[in-house]
């Protein structure tokens, strides 16, 4: 499937949350129909490995979304612990966007 391009100017929402003892902010934009289109993830420890991993994860998630992969598909595929809590930052962000509390 071809990449669905985004308009140059678009709305962007930001939410802050804690995950694994670190503070993060997640920014996300939507396609004109309201579907999730892009995600940006920043960590309060800007030069850390966690920050680099979060940025890379956001790029991969955004590319997936723009190629037609539903966020629910990714959310169902990522690792979770025995209580269903996300094991990684992608799951935490997708839970946050879906309205659940990121742990």
DSSP file (Angstrom, degrees, kcal/mol; ACC not computed):
  #  RESIDUE AA STRUCTURE BP1 BP2  ACC     N-H-->O    O-->H-N    N-H-->O    O-->H-N    TCO  KAPPA ALPHA  PHI   PSI    X-CA   Y-CA   Z-CA
    1    1 A X              0   0    0      0, 0.0     2,-0.1     0, 0.0     3,-0.1   0.000 360.0 360.0 360.0 141.8    0.0    0.0    0.0
    2    2 A X        -     0   0    0      1,-0.1     2,-0.3    66,-0.0     0, 0.0  -0.403 360.0 -94.7 -76.1 155.0    1.2    3.5   -0.8
    3    3 A X        -     0   0    0     -2,-0.1     2,-0.7    64,-0.1    64,-0.2  -0.514  32.0-131.4 -71.1 132.0    1.9    6.0    2.0
    4    4 A X        -     0   0    0     62,-3.8     2,-0.1    -2,-0.3    64,-0.1  -0.776  27.2-137.2 -84.8 118.1   -1.0    8.3    2.7
    5    5 A X        -     0   0    0     -2,-0.7     2,-0.3     1,-0.1    -1,-0.0  -0.420   9.6-135.5 -79.3 151.3    0.4   11.9    2.8
    6    6 A X        -     0   0    0     -2,-0.1    25,-0.1     1,-0.1     4,-0.1  -0.756  26.0-101.2-102.8 150.2   -0.5   14.4    5.4
    7    7 A X        -     0   0    0     -2,-0.3    -1,-0.1     1,-0.1     3,-0.0  -0.360  31.7-118.7 -64.7 152.3   -1.4   18.1    4.7
    8    8 A X  S    S+     0   0    0      1,-0.1     2,-0.5    -2,-0.0    -1,-0.1   0.868 104.1  44.5 -61.4 -37.0    1.5   20.5    5.5
    9    9 A X  S    S+     0   0    0      0, 0.0     2,-0.3     0, 0.0    -1,-0.1  -0.946  77.6 147.3-112.7 125.1   -0.6   22.2    8.2
   10   10 A X        -     0   0    0     -2,-0.5    21,-0.1    -4,-0.1    -4,-0.0  -0.991  49.0 -90.0-154.2 156.1   -2.6   20.0   10.5
   11   11 A X        -     0   0    0     -2,-0.3    19,-0.5    19,-0.1     2,-0.4  -0.311  38.7-165.2 -66.1 152.2   -3.9   19.9   14.1
   12   12 A X        -     0   0    0     17,-0.1     2,-0.3     2,-0.0    17,-0.2  -0.987   4.5-159.1-144.6 128.3   -1.6   18.3   16.7
   13   13 A X  E     -A   28   0A   0     15,-2.8    15,-2.5    -2,-0.4     2,-0.4  -0.816   5.7-157.8-108.1 150.0   -2.5   17.2   20.2
   14   14 A X  E     +A   27   0A   0     -2,-0.3     2,-0.4    13,-0.2    13,-0.2  -0.993  10.3 179.1-129.9 134.6   -0.1   16.6   23.1
   15   15 A X  E     -A   26   0A   0     11,-2.6    11,-3.4    -2,-0.4     2,-0.3  -0.988  15.2-146.5-130.9 143.7   -0.5   14.5   26.1
   16   16 A X  E     +A   25   0A   0     -2,-0.4     2,-0.3     9,-0.2     9,-0.2  -0.838  26.3 157.0-108.9 148.5    1.9   13.9   29.0
   17   17 A X  E     -A   24   0A   0      7,-2.3     7,-3.3    -2,-0.3     2,-0.4  -0.979  36.3-114.3-160.2 165.2    2.3   10.7   30.9
   18   18 A X  E     +A   23   0A   0     -2,-0.3     2,-0.3    84,-0.3     5,-0.2  -0.886  29.8 174.1-107.9 140.3    4.7    8.6   33.1
   19   19 A X  E >   -A   22   0A   0      3,-2.6     3,-1.7    -2,-0.4    70,-0.1  -0.948  68.6 -11.9-148.4 126.1    6.1    5.3   32.0
   20   20 A X  T 3  S-     0   0    0     83,-0.5     3,-0.1    -2,-0.3    83,-0.0   0.845 128.6 -52.8  52.3  39.1    8.7    3.2   33.8
   21   21 A X  T 3  S+     0   0    0      1,-0.3     2,-0.3     0, 0.0    -1,-0.3   0.526 117.4 105.2  80.7   5.7    9.5    6.1   36.1
   22   22 A X  E <   -A   19   0A   0     -3,-1.7    -3,-2.6    28,-0.0     2,-0.4  -0.876  68.7-122.1-118.1 152.9   10.2    8.6   33.3
   23   23 A X  E     +A   18   0A   0     -2,-0.3    21,-3.0    -5,-0.2     2,-0.3  -0.792  34.9 179.1 -93.4 132.3    8.1   11.5   32.1
   24   24 A X  E     -AB  17  43A   0     -7,-3.3    -7,-2.3    -2,-0.4     2,-0.4  -0.885  20.6-151.2-127.0 158.1    7.0   11.5   28.4
   25   25 A X  E     -AB  16  42A   0     17,-2.5    17,-2.8    -2,-0.3     2,-0.5  -0.998  11.4-160.7-126.6 138.6    5.0   13.6   26.1
   26   26 A X  E     -AB  15  41A   0    -11,-3.4   -11,-2.6    -2,-0.4     2,-0.4  -0.975   4.4-168.9-119.5 125.0    3.2   12.2   23.1
   27   27 A X  E     +AB  14  40A   0     13,-2.9    13,-3.1    -2,-0.5     2,-0.4  -0.900  11.6 178.3-109.0 142.1    2.1   14.3   20.3
   28   28 A X  E     -AB  13  39A   0    -15,-2.5   -15,-2.8    -2,-0.4     2,-0.3  -1.000  14.5-163.0-148.0 149.3   -0.2   13.0   17.6
   29   29 A X  E     - B   0  38A   0      9,-1.7     8,-2.9    -2,-0.4     9,-1.6  -0.816  13.3-142.0-123.4 164.2   -1.9   14.2   14.5
   30   30 A X  E     - B   0  36A   0    -19,-0.5     6,-0.2    -2,-0.3   -19,-0.1  -0.871  18.6-108.7-127.0 156.8   -4.8   12.8   12.5
   31   31 A X    >   -     0   0    0      4,-3.0     3,-2.2    -2,-0.3     6,-0.1  -0.289  49.9 -94.1 -70.2 168.6   -5.9   12.4    8.9
   32   32 A X  T 3  S+     0   0    0      1,-0.3    -1,-0.1     2,-0.1   -26,-0.0   0.779 127.4  57.9 -59.1 -26.6   -8.7   14.6    7.8
   33   33 A X  T 3  S-     0   0    0      2,-0.1    -1,-0.3     1,-0.0    -2,-0.0   0.451 122.4-104.7 -83.9   0.6  -11.2   11.7    8.5
   34   34 A X  S <  S+     0   0    0     -3,-2.2    -2,-0.1     1,-0.3     2,-0.1   0.288  75.2 137.5  97.1  -9.6  -10.0   11.7   12.2
   35   35 A X        -     0   0    0      1,-0.1    -4,-3.0    -5,-0.1    -1,-0.3  -0.405  66.9 -94.5 -69.7 146.6   -7.9    8.5   12.0
   36   36 A X  E     +B   30   0A   0     -6,-0.2    -6,-0.3     1,-0.1    -1,-0.1  -0.402  50.5 167.2 -60.8 132.1   -4.6    8.6   13.8
   37   37 A X  E     +     0   0A   0     -8,-2.9     2,-0.3     1,-0.4    -7,-0.2   0.671  54.4  11.6-122.5 -30.7   -1.8    9.5   11.3
   38   38 A X  E     -B   29   0A   0     -9,-1.6    -9,-1.7    27,-0.1    -1,-0.4  -0.997  52.9-160.3-155.1 152.1    1.4   10.3   13.2
   39   39 A X  E     -B   28   0A   0     19,-0.4     2,-0.4    -2,-0.3    23,-0.3  -0.998   1.5-169.8-137.4 138.6    2.9   10.1   16.6
   40   40 A X  E     -B   27   0A   0    -13,-3.1   -13,-2.9    -2,-0.4     2,-0.4  -0.993   9.0-167.0-124.2 135.4    5.8   11.9   18.2
   41   41 A X  E     -B   26   0A   0     -2,-0.4     2,-0.4   -15,-0.2   -15,-0.2  -0.987   5.4-177.7-128.2 126.8    7.2   10.7   21.5
   42   42 A X  E     -B   25   0A   0    -17,-2.8   -17,-2.5    -2,-0.4     2,-0.3  -0.962  13.1-148.3-122.7 141.2    9.6   12.8   23.7
   43   43 A X  E     -B   24   0A   0     -2,-0.4   -19,-0.2   -19,-0.2     5,-0.1  -0.825  22.2-126.1-106.9 146.1   11.2   11.7   27.0
   44   44 A X  S    S+     0   0    0    -21,-3.0     2,-1.3    -2,-0.3     3,-0.1   0.772 107.4  67.1 -62.4 -25.2   12.1   14.1   29.8
   45   45 A X  S >  S-     0   0    0    -22,-0.3     3,-2.1     1,-0.2     6,-0.5  -0.692  76.7-174.0 -94.4  80.8   15.7   12.7   29.7
   46   46 A X  T 3  S+     0   0    0     -2,-1.3    -1,-0.2     1,-0.3    -3,-0.1   0.680  74.6  39.8 -55.4 -30.2   16.3   14.1   26.3
   47   47 A X  T 3  S+     0   0    0     -3,-0.1    -1,-0.3     4,-0.1     2,-0.1   0.148  94.6 110.2-107.6  19.3   19.8   12.6   25.6
   48   48 A X  S <> S-     0   0    0     -3,-2.1     4,-1.9     1,-0.1     5,-0.1  -0.379  81.0-111.9 -91.6 169.3   19.1    9.2   27.1
   49   49 A X  H  > S+     0   0    0      1,-0.2     4,-2.7     2,-0.2     5,-0.2   0.864 119.5  57.4 -64.3 -36.1   18.7    5.8   25.4
   50   50 A X  H  > S+     0   0    0      1,-0.2     4,-2.3     2,-0.2    -1,-0.2   0.895 105.6  49.5 -62.0 -39.5   15.0    5.9   26.4
   51   51 A X  H  > S+     0   0    0     -6,-0.5     4,-2.3     2,-0.2    -1,-0.2   0.918 112.2  47.0 -66.2 -43.6   14.6    9.1   24.5
   52   52 A X  H  X S+     0   0    0     -4,-1.9     4,-2.4     1,-0.2     5,-0.2   0.916 112.8  49.3 -64.8 -42.8   16.2    7.7   21.4
   53   53 A X  H  X S+     0   0    0     -4,-2.7     4,-2.6     1,-0.2    -2,-0.2   0.905 110.7  51.0 -62.2 -41.2   14.1    4.5   21.6
   54   54 A X  H  X S+     0   0    0     -4,-2.3     4,-2.2    -5,-0.2    -2,-0.2   0.919 110.8  47.6 -63.5 -44.4   10.9    6.6   22.0
   55   55 A X  H  X S+     0   0    0     -4,-2.3     4,-2.1     2,-0.2    -2,-0.2   0.929 113.7  47.3 -63.1 -45.0   11.7    8.8   19.0
   56   56 A X  H  X S+     0   0    0     -4,-2.4     4,-2.3     1,-0.2    -2,-0.2   0.908 111.0  51.7 -62.7 -41.6   12.5    5.7   16.8
   57   57 A X  H  X S+     0   0    0     -4,-2.6     4,-2.6     1,-0.2    -1,-0.2   0.899 108.7  51.4 -61.7 -40.3    9.4    3.9   18.0
   58   58 A X  H  X S+     0   0    0     -4,-2.2     4,-2.7     2,-0.2   -19,-0.4   0.893 108.7  51.0 -64.7 -40.1    7.3    7.0   17.0
   59   59 A X  H  X S+     0   0    0     -4,-2.1     4,-2.5     2,-0.2    -2,-0.2   0.943 112.4  45.9 -62.1 -47.6    8.8    7.1   13.6
   60   60 A X  H  X S+     0   0    0     -4,-2.3     4,-2.1     1,-0.2    -2,-0.2   0.904 113.8  48.8 -63.6 -41.4    8.1    3.4   13.0
   61   61 A X  H  X S+     0   0    0     -4,-2.6     4,-2.5     2,-0.2    -1,-0.2   0.922 111.5  49.6 -64.0 -43.7    4.5    3.8   14.3
   62   62 A X  H  X S+     0   0    0     -4,-2.7     4,-2.4   -23,-0.3    -2,-0.2   0.910 109.9  50.4 -62.5 -42.9    3.9    6.8   12.1
   63   63 A X  H  X S+     0   0    0     -4,-2.5     4,-0.8     1,-0.2    -1,-0.2   0.916 110.9  50.1 -61.6 -42.3    5.2    5.1    9.0
   64   64 A X  H ><>S+     0   0    0     -4,-2.1     5,-2.4     1,-0.2     3,-0.8   0.933 111.2  48.3 -60.3 -46.8    2.9    2.1    9.8
   65   65 A X  H ><5S+     0   0    0     -4,-2.5     3,-1.5     1,-0.2    -1,-0.2   0.896 109.8  51.9 -61.8 -40.8   -0.1    4.4   10.3
   66   66 A X  H 3<5S+     0   0    0     -4,-2.4   -62,-3.8     1,-0.3    -1,-0.2   0.621 106.5  55.2 -74.4 -12.0    0.6    6.2    7.0
   67   67 A X  T <<5S-     0   0    0     -4,-0.8    -1,-0.3    -3,-0.8    -2,-0.2   0.185 128.1 -94.7-103.4  15.1    0.7    2.9    5.2
   68   68 A X  T < 5S+     0   0    0     -3,-1.5     2,-0.5     1,-0.3    -3,-0.2   0.510  74.2 144.3  93.5   5.4   -2.7    1.9    6.4
   69   69 A X      < -     0   0    0     -5,-2.4    -1,-0.3    -6,-0.2     2,-0.1  -0.669  50.7-124.6 -78.7 126.8   -2.0   -0.2    9.5
   70   70 A X    >>  -     0   0    0     -2,-0.5     4,-1.5     1,-0.1     3,-0.9  -0.457   9.8-129.1 -70.6 140.0   -4.7    0.5   12.0
   71   71 A X  H 3> S+     0   0    0      1,-0.3     4,-2.9     2,-0.2     5,-0.2   0.839 110.1  59.8 -58.0 -31.6   -3.5    1.6   15.5
   72   72 A X  H 3> S+     0   0    0      1,-0.2     4,-2.1     2,-0.2    -1,-0.3   0.843 101.4  54.3 -65.2 -32.2   -5.6   -1.2   17.0
   73   73 A X  H <> S+     0   0    0     -3,-0.9     4,-1.1     2,-0.2    -1,-0.2   0.933 112.6  41.4 -66.3 -46.1   -3.6   -3.7   15.1
   74   74 A X  H >X S+     0   0    0     -4,-1.5     4,-1.7     1,-0.2     3,-0.5   0.922 113.1  54.5 -65.8 -44.0   -0.3   -2.4   16.4
   75   75 A X  H 3< S+     0   0    0     -4,-2.9    -2,-0.2     1,-0.3    -1,-0.2   0.873 109.8  46.8 -59.2 -38.8   -1.8   -2.0   19.9
   76   76 A X  H 3< S+     0   0    0     -4,-2.1    -1,-0.3     1,-0.2    -2,-0.2   0.745 113.0  50.9 -73.7 -23.1   -2.9   -5.7   19.9
   77   77 A X  H << S+     0   0    0     -4,-1.1    -2,-0.2    -3,-0.5    -1,-0.2   0.731  87.6  95.0 -89.7 -24.1    0.5   -6.9   18.6
   78   78 A X  S  < S-     0   0    0     -4,-1.7     2,-0.0     1,-0.1    -3,-0.0  -0.251  86.0 -88.0 -72.5 159.1    2.8   -5.1   21.1
   79   79 A X        -     0   0    0      7,-0.1     8,-2.4     1,-0.0     9,-0.6  -0.334  46.5-178.9 -67.7 143.8    4.2   -6.9   24.2
   80   80 A X  B     -C   86   0B   0      6,-0.3     6,-0.2     7,-0.2     5,-0.1  -0.962  24.5-116.0-138.8 155.3    2.2   -6.7   27.4
   81   81 A X    >   -     0   0    0      4,-2.7     3,-2.0    -2,-0.3     6,-0.1  -0.184  48.0 -84.0 -82.2-176.7    2.7   -8.1   30.9
   82   82 A X  T 3  S+     0   0    0      1,-0.3    -1,-0.1     2,-0.1    -2,-0.0   0.688 131.0  51.5 -66.1 -18.1    0.5  -10.7   32.6
   83   83 A X  T 3  S-     0   0    0      2,-0.1    -1,-0.3     3,-0.0     3,-0.1   0.402 121.5-105.6 -95.3   1.1   -2.0   -8.0   33.7
   84   84 A X  S <  S+     0   0    0     -3,-2.0     2,-0.2     1,-0.3    -2,-0.1   0.477  72.5 143.1  89.5   2.9   -2.2   -6.5   30.2
   85   85 A X        -     0   0    0      1,-0.1    -4,-2.7    18,-0.1    -1,-0.3  -0.504  60.4 -97.4 -74.2 145.5   -0.1   -3.4   30.9
   86   86 A X  B     -C   80   0B   0     -6,-0.2    -6,-0.3    -2,-0.2    -1,-0.1  -0.366  24.7-158.4 -65.5 139.5    2.2   -2.4   28.0
   87   87 A X  S    S+     0   0    0     -8,-2.4     2,-0.3    -6,-0.1    -7,-0.2   0.674  74.2  36.6 -87.9 -20.0    5.7   -3.6   28.2
   88   88 A X  S  > S-     0   0    0     -9,-0.6     4,-1.8     1,-0.0     5,-0.1  -0.782  89.1-101.0-131.7 173.5    7.1   -0.9   25.8
   89   89 A X  H  > S+     0   0    0     -2,-0.3     4,-2.5     1,-0.2     5,-0.2   0.817 114.5  58.6 -67.2 -33.9    6.5    2.7   24.9
   90   90 A X  H  > S+     0   0    0      1,-0.2     4,-2.6     2,-0.2     5,-0.2   0.942 108.6  45.5 -62.7 -46.6    4.5    2.1   21.8
   91   91 A X  H  > S+     0   0    0      1,-0.2     4,-2.4     2,-0.2    -1,-0.2   0.893 112.2  52.4 -62.1 -39.6    1.9    0.2   23.8
   92   92 A X  H  X S+     0   0    0     -4,-1.8     4,-2.1     2,-0.2    -2,-0.2   0.920 112.2  44.9 -62.9 -43.8    1.8    2.9   26.5
   93   93 A X  H  X S+     0   0    0     -4,-2.5     4,-2.7     2,-0.2     5,-0.2   0.923 113.4  49.0 -68.0 -44.4    1.3    5.6   23.9
   94   94 A X  H  X S+     0   0    0     -4,-2.6     4,-2.0     1,-0.2    -1,-0.2   0.872 111.6  50.1 -64.9 -35.6   -1.4    3.7   22.0
   95   95 A X  H  <>S+     0   0    0     -4,-2.4     5,-3.0    -5,-0.2     4,-0.5   0.915 110.8  50.4 -64.6 -42.1   -3.2    2.9   25.3
   96   96 A X  H ><5S+     0   0    0     -4,-2.1     3,-1.2     1,-0.2    -2,-0.2   0.934 112.1  45.9 -61.0 -47.3   -3.0    6.6   26.2
   97   97 A X  H 3<5S+     0   0    0     -4,-2.7    -1,-0.2     1,-0.3    -2,-0.2   0.862 109.3  55.8 -64.1 -36.3   -4.5    7.7   22.9
   98   98 A X  T 3<5S-     0   0    0     -4,-2.0    -1,-0.3    -5,-0.2    -2,-0.2   0.545 125.7-102.7 -74.8  -6.2   -7.2    5.0   23.2
   99   99 A X  T < 5S+     0   0    0     -3,-1.2     2,-0.2    -4,-0.5    -3,-0.2   0.497  81.4 124.0 100.1   4.3   -8.2    6.5   26.6
  100  100 A X      < -     0   0    0     -5,-3.0     2,-0.5    -6,-0.2    -1,-0.4  -0.606  69.4-100.6 -93.2 159.3   -6.6    4.1   29.0
  101  101 A X        -     0   0    0     -2,-0.2     2,-0.3    -3,-0.1    -5,-0.1  -0.674  33.7-130.8 -79.8 124.7   -4.1    5.1   31.6
  102  102 A X              0   0    0     -2,-0.5   -84,-0.3     1,-0.1   -10,-0.1  -0.592 360.0 360.0 -74.2 135.6   -0.5    4.4   30.6
  103  103 A X              0   0    0     -2,-0.3   -83,-0.5   -86,-0.1    -1,-0.1   0.410 360.0 360.0-101.2 360.0    1.3    2.5   33.4
